[in-house]
Amino acid sequence: MIGNDVIDLIQTRQESNWQRKGFLEKLFTAEEQSLIAQQLNPERMVWVFWSMKEAAYKIYNRQTRIRAYMPLKLVCSLDSESSDCISGKVSCCGNLYFTQTIFTPDCLHTIAVTTPHQWSTVTEIEKKNIEKDEYGIPFLFSPLSPNGQAVSISHHGRFEKVVCLSA
């Protein structure tokens, strides 16, 4: 399964004051808050953790059909970090999701999968022939997938990403 989240960094600076009182406590565990505080660029880490949680939640929602606001139940950890990518994990209610976040100057894009071997099958696609089920979960319908293939859609500000796992 796959989930993704894209964040327009310019828009977040205009619309979100992540430094306001109580913001971090509502969304992030004490350990996540500590990691944010230790960063040279804490703002970027706020949005990395948020997008990791969002991407993982999309898989959790697809698996369970449970819709809930539960950012503190989605717990992030980091595995590796470079100047343009962070790899990590998100645990949620006994489930583990693997994430990769790619940076550009204007946005960050996180993809989550259920097993690491799925990384080689992640594909970005156009937003065509996609329908949502009664739970609002998107599927791609095509001659190759007449029963629907799981996709994840994310849009924020100037950016939209649609990803799936190729066969």
SEFI-892420 format. One line per 2 residues: number of its first residue (from 1); for each residue x, y negated, z negated of C-alpha. Coordinates in pm, 1 decimal. Each point is the difference from the previous one (the first is absolute). Last residue first. Example, Ala and Ser with C-alpha at 12.3 -4.5 7.8 and 13.67 -1.06 7.14 Angstrom:
2 = 1367.0 106.0 -714.0 | -137.0 344.0 -66.0
% end
This chain:
167 = 289.9 422.4 1060.1 | 49.0 -371.6 -41.6
165 = -64.6 -153.4 -340.7 | -188.1 -327.2 16.5
163 = 64.5 -373.1 -24.3 | -190.5 -321.0 68.3
161 = 171.0 -324.5 -93.6 | -138.6 -353.6 12.6
159 = 186.7 -323.3 -66.6 | -79.0 -372.1 13.9
157 = -166.1 -17.1 -340.4 | -41.5 347.8 -138.7
155 = -105.5 310.0 184.7 | 22.0 368.5 -83.4
153 = -140.6 305.3 172.0 | 78.7 360.6 -85.1
151 = -82.0 285.8 232.7 | -131.9 353.7 -50.5
149 = -84.5 176.2 326.4 | -357.1 51.3 111.7
147 = -199.7 304.5 103.6 | 59.7 -68.1 372.7
145 = 374.1 -38.0 -65.0 | 180.5 58.9 331.7
143 = -293.4 -142.0 198.0 | 7.4 -295.8 -240.6
141 = -150.0 -104.3 -334.8 | 215.4 -177.7 -255.7
139 = -130.2 8.8 -356.9 | -48.4 -275.9 -258.8
137 = -134.7 45.5 -355.1 | -293.3 -228.5 -80.4
135 = -163.8 264.3 -222.1 | -275.6 70.0 255.2
133 = 266.3 62.9 263.1 | 188.1 -268.9 186.3
131 = 59.7 -7.2 373.7 | 314.3 -57.2 201.2
129 = -2.0 29.7 377.9 | 260.8 -274.7 36.6
127 = 221.4 -179.3 -255.1 | 328.7 59.2 175.5
125 = 243.5 250.2 -149.7 | 297.8 14.5 -236.6
123 = 126.4 354.8 -38.2 | 121.4 192.3 -304.4
121 = 104.8 354.4 98.7 | 364.0 -6.5 -114.1
119 = -103.9 -134.3 -340.8 | -234.7 298.0 -55.7
117 = 283.4 216.2 -140.6 | -4.9 -221.0 -311.5
115 = -344.4 122.6 -112.4 | -318.4 -192.8 -84.2
113 = 73.6 -308.0 208.9 | 11.4 -372.5 -73.9
111 = 89.3 -281.7 240.1 | 94.0 -347.0 -118.3
109 = 31.6 -303.3 225.7 | 160.7 -326.3 -104.5
107 = -49.5 -330.9 168.0 | 152.7 -326.4 119.6
105 = 378.9 56.9 -8.1 | -43.4 370.6 78.5
103 = 4.6 269.3 -264.1 | -79.6 372.3 21.8
101 = -153.4 183.8 -296.5 | 18.3 377.5 -17.0
99 = -221.6 201.5 -230.8 | -44.3 354.9 -129.8
97 = -321.7 88.1 -183.2 | -35.5 215.2 -311.9
95 = -334.8 111.6 -143.4 | -69.1 72.1 -368.0
93 = -232.5 -297.9 -50.1 | 217.5 -233.7 205.9
91 = 373.9 14.4 57.4 | 165.5 -233.7 246.9
89 = 340.6 74.1 146.5 | 280.2 -200.6 149.7
87 = 196.0 -106.5 304.0 | 94.0 -364.0 53.1
85 = 103.5 -144.5 336.1 | 160.5 -305.5 164.3
83 = 285.0 -103.6 -232.9 | 34.0 349.8 -141.6
81 = -175.0 178.4 -284.8 | -30.3 359.1 -114.6
79 = -219.6 212.4 -227.1 | -233.4 -252.1 -163.6
77 = -286.4 85.5 -235.0 | -359.6 -117.2 12.6
75 = -293.2 95.8 -223.9 | -353.9 -13.7 141.3
73 = -215.6 28.4 -313.4 | 73.2 -367.1 -79.6
71 = -142.0 -108.0 336.7 | -337.9 166.2 -60.5
69 = -285.0 -179.2 175.9 | -213.4 295.8 99.0
67 = -129.9 182.1 302.7 | 8.5 379.3 -42.9
65 = -34.3 195.0 326.0 | 260.7 237.9 -151.6
63 = 250.4 64.1 278.8 | -78.9 -305.7 213.8
61 = -0.7 -224.0 -309.1 | 334.2 143.4 -114.9
59 = 144.5 -54.5 348.3 | -114.4 -362.9 9.0
57 = 119.8 -41.7 -359.2 | 353.5 93.8 107.7
55 = 10.7 -284.3 254.3 | -148.8 -249.5 -248.6
53 = 236.3 98.8 -283.3 | 305.6 -23.0 223.6
51 = -129.3 -334.6 129.9 | -27.8 -138.9 -353.0
49 = 344.8 131.0 -95.1 | 159.7 -157.9 307.6
47 = -201.2 -319.1 -52.7 | 127.4 -52.3 -354.2
45 = 349.2 107.6 114.0 | 9.6 -278.7 259.3
43 = -94.6 -259.1 -262.7 | 270.0 128.1 -236.5
41 = 280.5 -85.3 246.4 | 322.2 48.9 -196.8
39 = -186.5 282.2 -173.4 | 16.7 74.7 -373.1
37 = -342.6 -154.3 -76.4 | -171.6 220.6 260.2
35 = 162.6 311.4 -147.8 | -123.5 -98.5 -347.4
33 = -351.5 -58.3 132.0 | 5.6 345.3 160.7
31 = 106.5 152.6 -332.4 | -276.5 -184.6 -188.8
29 = -255.3 124.2 254.1 | -120.1 -234.7 272.9
27 = -328.6 -148.0 116.8 | -174.9 -173.0 -290.7
25 = 325.0 -72.3 -187.9 | 156.1 -164.5 305.7
23 = -281.1 -254.1 38.4 | -47.8 -75.8 -371.5
21 = 136.5 -354.4 3.8 | 70.0 -129.5 348.9
19 = 324.3 106.9 170.0 | -172.9 197.3 277.0
17 = -160.5 -320.7 125.6 | -171.9 133.5 307.7
15 = -148.9 -192.1 293.6 | 274.3 -202.6 169.9
13 = 296.2 217.9 -95.8 | -203.8 310.6 79.5
11 = -76.7 -141.6 346.0 | 367.2 -46.3 87.3
9 = 80.4 350.2 -123.9 | -257.1 165.0 226.5
7 = -40.3 336.8 -168.3 | -59.5 331.2 176.2
5 = -134.6 311.7 -168.9 | 4.6 361.4 107.1
3 = -148.0 341.7 -74.1 | 64.2 344.8 143.1
1 = -104.1 357.2 -54.3
% end
